[in-house]
Every structure is written in C-alpha cells, then in structure tokens.
Amino acid sequence: MKQFYLPAAGLLFLLFFCQNVSGQDPRFSQYFASPWNLNPAMTGAFDGRWRATINYRDQWSSFLAPVPFRTYSAAADFRMEVGREDYFALGIGVMHDEAGTARYVQNKVHLGGAFLKQLSGGPRQADHYLAAGAQVGFGQNNIDWSRLWFSRQFDPTSETPDLNAGNGEPNAGANTNIYLDFNAGLLWYMLFGNNGFWSAGAALHHINQPVISLVEDDGERLYSRWSGHVGGLLPLTDNFGLLPGVLVMQQGPSFETDFGLNVRYSNNDRNELALRLGAWARLGNRQDKGLQMDAVTVVAMLELERWMLGMSYDVTVSSLTLANNSRGAFELSLTYFHPAERRRRVSCPRF
C-alpha cells in the first residue's frame, strides 16, 4: 500500500484543521435511516421486537483518494411492552470516523434507553406517543502519527525525509484520553389511518462537552450539538405516499439544515415491497459568508418485508465543485426489523 507523509508545514495545517473541525460530529445525508445517531428518543421507535441498522458514508473520494473521509456506524435496539400500550427500549451503537492523510479518527460507543408513552389513541382515533431517551458512552480520537514527517527528518543530501530519524516533537503519538459522553432527546409522533404518521423531535448531544485535545490542552472540547427534526408519511392513494422531512442542527459555530421529500410506492401485498425515491437539499453556514447551499442528495430506498436498503449520492453545488467536479459523498444504509412475537395493530411508524 502506498503511504503518504506530511511535512511540518502540513502538520501545522492539520492541527489547525483539527482544532476547528474535530469539535464537529460526523453526519449522514440519510439521517432518517440512522435513528440512533439522530435522536436518543428514537430508540425503540419502530414496529417490531428489535432492529439493527448499519450506515456507511464515503466522502470526497474524487480528490482525496485513497484516503477520503469515511464514516461507519452500527446500532441495535429492542423494545418490550410495559403495561398495555407503553414501551421500554434499550440499545447499543458504535461509530468510527476517519479523515485525511493522517487518518484523524473518532471512535465512539454508546448505550441507550428510552421510554415510549401513549398519550391518547384508540381503534377509531389517532395514536399519540411521547418518547424520552438518553445515551451514555465513551469516545477517543487519535491520529496515525506514522504517516507524518517533520522538518527535522528531512535529509538534504537525498532530498527525502528520513523516517528512521527522530522527529523531536514532544506530542507525537499523543491521543485523546477516553472521554465520557452524554446525549438526550425527546420525540413525539402521531399515527393515523393507512399507516400515515407525523413526528417531531429534538436532541442534545455531548451535554458534558468532553475534552478531545490531542495535546496537553484541556480547553479543546467537543461542542454540544442540538438538533430538531420534523417528518411524516402522507398517504396519497393506497399505493403512493409522500415522506417530507426537515432537520436543523447547530454545533458550535456550525449550522446546517437538511430538507427534502421521498416519494414512496408500495404494492400493499402480504409480502410487502416498497420503493422510495427522493431528493434532499443541504444548507450550511460558511464562516462570514452566511447560509449557502452545500449539496443536493439523491436517494433511493428499497423496502422488502423486514429489510430496508438505502443508497444516496451527494451532488456538490457549492464552490467546492471547482475541486471535486460536483462529486460529493456516497452513502449506504441497511436496516433489519425483527417482527413482534404476536401480530397487533401498528404502534410505531417506519421512518
């Protein structure tokens, strides 16, 4: 495998980059297919006994290959009935994110729980639920220092870096300490006829703002991230429906909003087959330039009984197109829903 090295000037840029970006979380364009990372209150918010979800994102391969930004996430949660129409849910989720030549890595693992309370409902009226959830976990960030070289290692005779020479850097090889992390959220949803629903939620991640410095600096903390999201399924006919959605997030100085629409077709057969196609826009702030369009995401999702597979591609529409020719990020999502032990009226939407 070919290796890449950065000179000292490159490291200075890298550290500057990390100090300004390491305080941000990885994100998924298919946020609706990554409920564990969206809102802790969505733990157990599904129809079935348990659920498993996998997400993968590959960003900017067009000009950062072979080391683009990559994000991997996996989660599993199950729920149990408490009383007649209330539920308690537990889950576990992991995330691995890596960026750049020096492979700046973020690793996180969380345990979570949620309580889903029915507010009202009945055979001939809409069901209203309120869910509250929380997550507690650990994380660690690090850099692959073996991919970096410094000016002290440059051999003027051969005009190449001598990687066996000491770099003389006091913090080389340093990683963050393993830090504690807390997240919490609320979710309301309403179920009405023909499997339609509306939902709205809010979440706060990294409530304790853990220290994530790679050097001896306790002042470098992970920004808290707040988010709000609204969405639903609006049946048009027995076969077609619309799934609109809006997500708003802010983390430190960074603000982002995603909004769009998926169109869903279902055959309404015993072995249900459904197809979703849609387009989503992403807006974000750029330093002092205000809110600007960043990308347009094209989404295709296939639902087959217990499975849901999603694929999407981000088309860059910002000034970054000069570097990547509009080639942004590719995403995959895969979700499995295990059915409940006994068939009953649907009590949760399929987001």
C-alpha positions in Angstrom: 0.0 0.0 0.0 1.3 3.4 -0.9 2.0 5.7 2.1 1.7 9.4 2.3 3.6 11.8 4.5 3.1 15.4 5.6 5.9 17.9 6.2 5.9 20.1 9.3 4.0 22.8 7.4 1.4 20.2 6.6 1.2 19.2 10.2 0.6 22.8 11.2 -2.3 22.9 8.8 -3.5 19.6 10.0 -3.5 20.7 13.7 -5.2 24.0 12.7 -7.8 21.9 10.8 -8.4 19.5 13.7 -8.7 22.3 16.2 -11.5 23.9 14.1 -13.2 20.7 12.8 -12.6 18.0 15.4 -15.2 19.7 17.5 -17.8 18.6 15.0 -19.7 15.3 14.6 -19.8 13.1 11.5 -23.1 13.3 9.7 -25.3 11.2 7.4 -27.3 12.5 4.5 -29.8 9.7 5.1 -30.3 10.9 8.7 -33.8 9.3 8.7 -32.1 5.9 8.2 -29.7 6.4 11.1 -32.1 6.9 14.1 -29.5 6.0 16.7 -27.3 9.0 15.7 -30.3 11.3 15.1 -32.1 11.3 18.5 -31.7 9.0 21.6 -35.5 9.1 21.9 -35.8 7.1 18.7 -34.5 4.1 20.5 -37.3 1.5 20.2 -39.4 3.7 17.8 -40.2 1.1 15.3 -42.7 -1.7 14.7 -41.3 -5.0 15.8 -39.3 -6.7 18.5 -35.8 -5.5 17.7 -34.0 -3.5 15.0 -30.4 -3.5 13.6 -29.0 -0.6 11.5 -25.8 -0.2 9.5 -24.7 3.1 7.9 -21.6 3.8 5.7 -20.5 7.2 4.2 -17.6 7.8 1.7 -17.0 11.5 1.1 -14.8 13.3 -1.5 -13.1 10.2 -3.0 -12.8 12.1 -6.2 -9.9 14.2 -4.9 -8.9 12.7 -1.6 -8.4 9.0 -2.7 -7.1 6.7 -1.4 -7.9 8.3 2.0 -11.3 10.0 1.7 -13.5 10.8 4.7 -15.2 7.6 5.8 -17.8 7.0 8.4 -19.1 3.7 9.7 -22.0 3.3 12.1 -23.9 0.3 13.5 -26.6 0.1 16.1 -29.1 -2.4 17.5 -32.1 -1.8 19.8 -35.0 -3.8 21.1 -38.2 -2.9 22.9 -40.6 -4.5 25.4 -44.1 -3.7 26.3 -44.7 -2.1 29.6 -48.4 -2.0 30.5 -50.9 -2.0 27.7 -49.6 0.4 25.1 -46.3 1.8 26.6 -42.8 0.5 25.8 -39.3 0.5 27.2 -36.4 0.2 24.9 -32.6 -0.5 25.2 -29.9 -0.2 22.6 -26.2 0.0 21.7 -24.4 1.9 19.0 -20.9 2.3 17.7 -19.3 4.8 15.3 -15.9 5.0 13.5 -15.0 8.1 11.5 -11.7 8.8 9.8 -10.5 11.8 7.8 -7.4 12.9 5.9 -4.0 11.5 5.1 -3.0 11.3 8.8 -6.3 9.4 9.4 -7.8 11.6 12.1 -10.1 9.1 13.8 -13.1 9.4 16.1 -14.4 6.2 17.8 -17.5 6.2 19.9 -19.7 3.6 21.6 -22.9 4.3 23.5 -25.5 2.5 25.5 -29.0 4.0 25.4 -32.5 3.6 26.7 -35.9 5.2 26.0 -39.5 5.1 27.3 -42.4 5.4 24.9 -45.6 6.6 26.5 -49.0 6.6 24.7 -50.8 9.9 25.3 -54.0 9.0 23.6 -55.4 6.7 21.0 -58.0 4.0 20.2 -59.5 1.9 17.4 -61.0 4.8 15.6 -58.7 7.7 16.5 -55.1 8.7 16.0 -52.5 7.3 18.4 -50.2 9.9 20.0 -46.9 8.9 21.6 -44.2 10.8 23.5 -40.8 9.2 23.9 -37.8 10.3 26.0 -34.4 8.8 25.6 -30.8 9.1 26.8 -27.4 7.7 25.8 -24.2 7.3 27.8 -20.9 6.2 26.2 -17.2 6.6 25.7 -15.1 8.0 22.9 -11.5 8.5 21.8 -9.8 10.5 19.0 -6.4 9.9 17.5 -4.0 10.5 14.6 -1.8 8.0 12.8 1.5 9.8 13.5 3.5 7.3 11.4 2.0 9.0 8.3 3.6 12.4 9.2 7.1 13.6 8.8 8.7 16.8 10.2 11.5 19.2 9.1 14.0 17.6 11.4 13.6 14.3 9.5 14.4 15.9 6.1 17.7 14.6 4.6 19.2 17.4 2.4 21.6 15.0 0.8 19.0 12.7 -0.6 16.3 15.4 -0.6 13.9 13.0 1.0 12.6 12.5 4.6 14.4 10.0 6.8 11.6 8.3 8.6 14.0 6.5 10.9 15.3 9.8 12.3 13.6 11.2 15.5 11.1 13.9 14.8 11.8 15.7 18.1 8.1 16.5 18.6 7.0 16.3 22.3 3.4 15.4 21.5 4.0 13.0 18.6 2.0 9.8 19.2 -0.5 11.5 21.5 -4.1 10.5 21.5 -7.1 11.9 23.5 -8.0 10.4 26.7 -11.0 8.1 26.7 -13.8 10.5 27.5 -17.4 10.2 28.8 -20.2 11.4 26.6 -23.9 12.0 27.3 -26.8 12.5 24.9 -30.6 13.0 25.4 -33.7 13.6 23.3 -37.5 13.8 23.0 -39.8 12.5 20.3 -43.5 13.0 19.6 -45.3 11.1 16.9 -48.9 10.6 15.8 -50.2 7.6 13.8 -53.3 7.9 11.7 -55.1 5.9 9.0 -53.4 3.9 6.2 -50.1 3.9 8.1 -49.7 7.6 7.9 -47.8 9.5 10.6 -46.3 12.8 11.7 -43.3 13.1 14.0 -41.2 15.9 15.7 -38.2 15.5 17.8 -35.3 17.4 19.5 -32.0 16.2 20.8 -28.9 17.5 22.6 -25.6 15.6 22.1 -22.4 15.9 24.1 -24.2 17.6 27.0 -21.0 17.4 29.1 -18.7 18.8 26.3 -15.9 16.3 26.8 -12.2 17.2 26.3 -10.9 16.0 22.9 -7.5 17.6 22.7 -4.6 15.6 21.1 -2.1 17.7 23.1 -1.9 18.9 26.6 -4.7 21.4 26.4 -7.8 20.9 28.5 -9.5 23.8 26.6 -10.2 21.8 23.5 -13.7 20.4 24.0 -16.3 18.7 21.8 -19.1 21.2 21.1 -22.6 20.3 22.2 -24.9 19.7 19.3 -28.6 20.5 19.3 -30.9 19.3 16.6 -34.6 19.5 15.7 -36.4 17.3 13.1 -39.9 17.1 11.7 -41.2 14.5 9.2 -44.0 12.2 8.3 -45.8 9.9 5.8 -48.7 11.4 4.0 -50.7 8.7 2.1 -52.0 9.9 -1.3 -53.6 6.7 -2.5 -53.5 3.1 -1.4 -50.1 2.7 -3.2 -48.4 6.1 -3.1 -47.3 8.4 -0.3 -45.1 11.3 0.5 -42.4 11.4 3.1 -41.3 15.1 3.7 -38.7 16.0 6.3 -36.6 18.8 7.8 -33.5 18.5 10.0 -31.9 21.6 11.7 -28.6 21.3 13.6 -26.1 23.5 15.2 -22.8 22.6 16.8 -20.5 25.4 18.0 -20.2 27.8 15.1 -21.5 25.4 12.5 -25.1 25.4 11.4 -26.8 23.1 9.0 -30.3 22.3 7.7 -31.5 19.4 5.5 -34.9 19.3 3.9 -36.5 17.3 1.2 -39.0 14.7 0.1 -39.2 11.0 -0.6 -42.0 9.5 -2.7 -43.0 6.0 -1.6 -44.7 3.3 -3.7 -46.0 0.1 -2.0 -47.7 -2.9 -3.5 -49.7 -3.4 -0.3 -49.2 -7.2 -0.7 -48.7 -9.7 2.1 -45.0 -9.8 1.2 -44.8 -6.0 1.1 -42.4 -4.4 -1.4 -42.0 -0.7 -1.4 -39.7 1.8 -3.2 -38.7 5.3 -2.1 -37.2 7.9 -4.4 -36.4 11.4 -3.4 -34.2 14.5 -3.4 -32.8 16.5 -0.4 -31.1 19.8 -0.1 -28.4 20.8 2.4 -27.7 24.3 3.6 -24.8 25.3 5.8 -23.0 28.4 7.0 -19.5 29.2 5.7 -17.6 31.4 8.1 -18.7 35.0 7.4 -20.5 34.3 4.1 -23.8 33.3 5.7 -26.1 30.4 4.8 -25.3 28.8 1.5 -26.4 25.7 -0.5 -23.9 22.9 0.0 -25.2 19.8 -1.8 -28.3 18.1 -3.3 -28.7 14.5 -2.3 -30.5 11.9 -4.5 -32.0 9.0 -2.5 -33.3 5.5 -3.5 -34.6 3.1 -0.9 -36.0 -0.4 -1.2 -38.3 -2.0 1.5 -38.7 -5.7 1.4 -40.7 -7.2 4.3 -38.3 -6.9 7.2 -35.5 -5.2 5.3 -34.8 -1.7 4.2 -31.9 -0.8 2.0 -31.0 2.8 1.1 -28.5 4.4 -1.3 -27.8 8.0 -1.8 -25.3 10.4 -3.5 -24.5 13.9 -2.6 -24.0 16.2 -5.6 -21.9 19.2 -4.6 -23.3 22.6 -5.6 -21.0 24.9 -3.6 -17.8 26.5 -4.7 -16.1 23.1 -3.9 -17.2 21.9 -7.3 -14.0 23.6 -8.6 -12.1 20.8 -6.8 -14.4 17.8 -7.0 -16.4 18.4 -10.2 -19.6 18.1 -8.1 -18.7 14.6 -6.9 -19.5 14.6 -3.2 -20.4 11.6 -1.0 -21.9 8.1 -1.4 -23.9 6.5 1.4 -25.4 3.1 2.1 -27.9 2.2 4.8 -29.3 -1.2 5.8 -32.0 -1.8 8.4 -33.5 -5.1 9.6 -36.8 -5.2 11.6 -37.5 -8.3 13.6 -41.3 -8.8 13.9 -43.0 -8.9 17.3 -43.9 -12.2 18.9 -47.6 -11.6 18.1 -49.3 -9.6 15.4 -51.0 -6.5 16.5 -52.0 -3.0 15.3 -49.0 -1.0 14.3 -47.9 1.3 17.1 -44.8 2.8 15.5 -44.0 4.4 12.2 -41.3 3.3 9.8 -39.3 6.4 9.4 
